[in-house]
Amino acid sequence: MADSGSPRKRHEEEEEDDIVCLDPSFFVDRSYEMTTFTFGSHELRLLCLRAASTDYDLTGQLVWPGAVLMNNYLSEHPENVKGCSVIELGSGIGITGILCSRFCKRVVLTDHNDEVLEIIKKNIELQSFSENAHAVLTAEKLEWGNSDHISSIIGKHPGGFDVVLGADIYILENFLPNRLFLLFICNISNFNSCILWTLTRRKLPAI
Ligand SMILES: C[S@@+](CC[C@H](N)C(=O)[O-])C[C@H]1O[C@@H](n2cnc3c(N)ncnc32)[C@H](O)[C@@H]1O
């Protein structure tokens, strides 16, 4: 065993002094750009990034292909969500829930990442200047399967939601087993809920 005065211990201490501890903010890019998206006859102006880091799961800072797919579908078939109460899981910048707010009565956008929740809130704020916003739009922290987060949301929305939306979100089996995920969906839905999900198969380019 090396005592504190031993050369080995001193060497270890000196090496530790050389280590720079990176704060999460080192990875966070907040240079959001105002971007216009068009889905059918609907135009949305939202803040987003063009690229995002997977460190600290900042994947929600940009728009994914699954959201584009979902939004094109919703703009062509708004009757599927018309007048409904909607909860969106893993909302990212909020592009899908915000489009829904044009057809629905209530939309709750959710995400587990605090940085992403900040940009969702900014994008919700931008909608207050739009004459097209009909629904009550809110943002809530929701980590899939987290019972405290679920209880807090259900406390505010005791009737559950008519529609559960998920655009380009993957639930890893080792993070939340399928049966628990189903239980989680049952908790936030009501007996007549409809689930709308889009997934794109991803392939990383060779670098
Ligand atoms: C690939 S992005 C999709 C974002 C958006 N729906 C879209 O299609 O543009 C995945 C989103 O899910 C969120 N997410 C990942 N794991 C999560 C978890 N365990 N609980 C809640 N949200 C999560 C991320 O923060 C991110 O916003």
The ligand as a Gaussian input file, in Angstrom:
#p B3LYP/6-31G(d) Opt

LIG

0 1
 C      -33.796000      11.862000     -31.583000
 S      -34.423000      13.174000     -30.581000
 C      -36.033000      13.459000     -31.326000
 C      -36.534000      14.846000     -31.033000
 C      -37.833000      15.222000     -31.742000
 N      -38.933000      14.364000     -31.348000
 C      -37.634000      15.186000     -33.232000
 O      -38.032000      14.187000     -33.872000
 O      -37.090000      16.155000     -33.774000
 C      -34.866000      12.271000     -29.064000
 C      -35.467000      13.141000     -27.992000
 O      -35.856000      12.317000     -26.911000
 C      -35.356000      12.859000     -25.686000
 N      -35.075000      11.712000     -24.787000
 C      -34.105000      10.777000     -24.926000
 N      -34.147000       9.886000     -23.911000
 C      -35.180000      10.278000     -23.106000
 C      -35.729000       9.762000     -21.911000
 N      -35.203000       8.687000     -21.325000
 N      -36.799000      10.370000     -21.369000
 C      -37.328000      11.485000     -21.965000
 N      -36.850000      12.046000     -23.102000
 C      -35.778000      11.434000     -23.676000
 C      -34.097000      13.630000     -26.083000
 O      -33.756000      14.651000     -25.149000
 C      -34.498000      14.179000     -27.449000
 O      -35.164000      15.414000     -27.329000

